[in-house]
Amino acid sequence: MFDTKTVSLEWGGKTLTLETGRIARQADGAVLATYGETVVLCAVTAAKSVKEGQDFFPLTVHYQEKFSAAGRIPGGFLKREGRATDKETLTSRLIDRPVRPLFPEGFYNEINVICQVLSYDGETEPDIVAMIAASAALTISGVPFMGPIGAARVGFNNEDEYVLNPKVEDALGEDGRLDLVVAATQDAVMMVESEAKELSEEQMLGAVMFAHEESRKVINAIIELAEQAAKDPWEIDTSDDTSEIKEKLRGIVGDDIAAAYKLTDKSARSNALNEARAKAKEAFAEEEPQTQLVANKAVKKLEAEIVRGAIIKDGTRIDGRKLDQVRPIEAMVGLLPRTHGSALFTRGETQAICTTTLGTKDSEQMIDGLEGLSYSNFMLHYNFPPYSVGEVGRFGFTGRREVGHGKLAFRALRPVLPTVEDFPYTIRVLSDITESNGSSSMATVCGGALSMMDAGVPLARPVSGIAMGLILEGEDFAVLSDILGDEDHLGDMDFKVAGSEEGITSLQMDIKVAGITKEIMEKALEQAKAGRAHILGEMAKALTGARTEVSKHAPRIETMQIDKSKIRDVIGTGGKVIREIVAETGAKVDIDDEGTIKISSSNLEEIEAAKKWIEGIVEEAEVGKIYTGKVVNIVDFGAFVNFMGGKDGLVHVSEMKNERVEKPTDVVSEGQEVKVKVLEIDNRGKVRLSMRVVDQETGEELEDTRPPREKREGGGGRGGDRRGPRGNRSRGNDRGGRRDGGNKGGDNDGPASMPDFLKD
């Protein structure tokens, strides 16, 4: 029934298997990829015709994680997979970016690539498996895909060794310093995405080359599968020769386009280009619709030729800068008065307002994924409103671009964040792009670092970012620093590098041609390093390091560590104790399973009160030490005093004063604050206290002038005259437990009802 084709290879210590012919047979191409026990199905379908008037390539990639793959049921009301999570969106982009440039120019058939995680073993990351499955499915589908591509994840451990396909948490854990994903063809690298703990340019380049070499093994396996199962390739018309139309357009608007690209102001340049395009459109207004469509595309090609030619031949950029020159930068902090931290970062015509907000543990982001529930105390959100590029459009919608740019800045800044132990805050950075003409994500990195330092976040070092471009014409190439939007659009590479003065924290590369060489990457990394250093210098003019204090508007957080055995004492039955602490002090108290307690409030006095209360609960009382307490219950034979937060002790009526006391209520009342000395702690933990040996005003210890009980008048040993015959025994429910009662004995006995440990 099934014509199944399978190839396998040992790769990174596990078996990678690619299978087709058994599942999703009605798709143009479908591959089931298994690596370890992680299984991803990718199905590719393509429209057989192009929609009328369409002049772009409608490729859509969807990556979906099924909760059942990890044996989990989704949370929430619906109990089914809903809208794409950030991770699913980012993985969809991860697949799309290296695949899109490998379709021929002029191919406009709609293509769907759908990847679904069907099994997850908790060890093998499914994103790499999905990239491989997508490449294989496209390769065997028959569509004009100029692949295949391979993909690999690379780590870099503390022994300076590259590791193939590590688990993500291991890649950046205690023993890891790099999480890098590379997609590549047999000959060149197509895409790089990474986060690093300040690695050098040489180490990053080595990781990319290592990943490329490992990717070739996967490419060979895909080719082997295609030799067995590939469908007949599509016949497409690639004879769209626009040279004649392009030359006609050059004579009509060539000079206008060249003059427009000499304007340094973006708005003026955009207006001049729109006028040239309108002039070209008018020249072909009487032609057939198809000819008009070809002419519109030819105008774009003419623009690209003019800009690229000037850069390659003369080194002349659109705004007149040198190839390695960064646009003017102005940075300022403290822009907004009520935020915890804020910065305005402007580079040329790109501008970002970045704000930092500090919160408590309750503000952490809960993430529900295949691995289960996890929490993140650092968030970075990026917004790109339409006014930032002078356009009208949908506002408030978070698209794939916003998620991707925000994640890039997140990866760039996370490696320099303090540990939770050093800075126990939840941190949210918000970047609102107010102007954009090239690399707003790198402006977010710079502004985000400044706003966090303004908020008092003790970053290890400031981080800056820069976007590099590439113009590649045959053997000639030019690497551009700090690219404009038009240079990005008309160029061949978008290469973003972020890092501190110590090294790279994030690197992202997208290629619009069939890949780049090691030589080009080396040049780009070298040029980016100089650009980053220049930007760091400009940022230092606003702020060189974190402020020593957090904003007065931010919550204060103090951390304390208690023994795990004391956690239940702090929480209390049903949370009674911790709720009482919060209600009485006004501070917020969070405690984890390891005994770490975070106390937060905007009022330092409230924090100190809660801290003192908790210390009293977990601290062991010491015999001979003086404490301040509160009378919580009065009984016939004395008063129970709460001290050290969660501990009670008994002040017997005979220990209230050095003189005879008839009734405890003559000396104390409930709720009264008293100072007591610990006289004794019995083997059951019962505490005997004394007020009479402590100065109730100053808390200083007084000399005990009372003679020992055996020598007092009327005193005696056990069974002496002072005791008298014992009466009937009764039980009480007062704090302190059991109490015995009986007839009143000698002169100094006081009330006859008292705990056993007070009888001698």
Helices and strands as residue ranges (DSSP letters): E 5-11, E 14-20, E 29-35, E 38-46, E 59-65, G 67-70, H 86-99, G 100-102, E 111-119, H 126-141, E 150-156, E 162-164, H 168-171, E 178-184, E 189-199, H 201-229, H 243-260, H 266-283, H 289-314, E 329-333, E 341-347, E 350-359, G 361-363, E 365-369, E 372-376, E 378-383, G 386-389, H 400-413, G 414-416, E 426-435, H 440-454, E 464-473, E 476-481, H 485-490, E 493-499, E 504-511, H 518-540, E 556-561, G 564-566, H 567-571, G 573-575, H 576-585, E 588-591, E 596-601, H 604-618, E 626-635, E 638-643, E 647-652, G 653-655, G 664-666, E 673-681, E 687-690, G 709-711, G 756-758
